Amino acid sequence: MVRLIDTHCHLNFSEFENDREEIIGRCLDNDIWIINVGADYKTSRKAVEIAEKYDKGVYPHHQNFGVGVYASVALHPHNVQKEKFDISKYRTLAKYSKVVAIGETGLDYAFCEDDKKIQKLQQKVFIQHLELAKEVNKPVIIHSRRLFPEILEILKTHYSKLKTFGVLHCYMGRWSYAEEYLKMGFYISFTGLITYARDYDKVIKNCPLERILIETDAPYLTPIPIRKPENNPRNEPQYVKYVAKKIAEIKGVSFDQVAEQTTKNAKELFNLV
């Protein structure tokens, strides 16, 4: 069995409150590792709790305690109005050994297109996350929502100060922007979106496999064939295999090659052991 790593999911969200342990068990039984990503302090703390509890053997159905369940902490740009970013609280979370990244952070103006004040606040909080990533020496997971020039401008000013790399989560941009991020040392990550939208085939074809990560963004972006025209069920980390299969199809390589390389990439970026 070839290991897969879902580098971005949200089992820490309420959608999984009733069957989280069962899902983690299914993943680990199929050699699928997961990184639960925070979107505010509550869900960031929950991600840490899940990883730490697993580390202490709370999930006894699997023998490899401490391996396979990780966390990332941050305040999502959508939530900067709802919660004041207290860097000290996130710093405390970030120091846990199972926290492997700062994210998801970034910019998203979808709900504040005409509100420059909120946009400025998002930019400020994004920069604070970059500073935290530098301080704790962990990579950043960036949420972009098509604001690639704006994020590039911030990174050109602040990214050079970082000690480690990062990833563009759920990439939805053009190849020309992807090239810029690759030059800066970033990885590019793809979700189940690529199984039903052909807009990103060129990026996948051109992007070196050595710089690609795979993810589900569960419970969102359920891939085909789980996703149906008449039904869009909740996404789960185990469906990351369909993302790997689609990348293999587009690049004309084997599934095992994609699985092995993206797992290696994730281990290197997030320092997974």
Secondary structure by P-SEA (a helix, b strand, c coil): cbbbbccccccccccccccaaaaaaaaaaacbbbbbbbccaaaaaaaaaaaaaaaaccccccccccccccccccccccccccccccaaaaaaaaacccccccccbbbbcccccccaaaaaaaaaaaaaaaaaaaaabbbbbcccccaaaaaaaaaaaccccccbbbbbccccccaaaaaaaaaabbbbbbccccccccccaaaaaacccccbbbbccccccccccccccccccccccccaaaaaaaaaaaacccaaaaaaaaaaaaaaaaccc
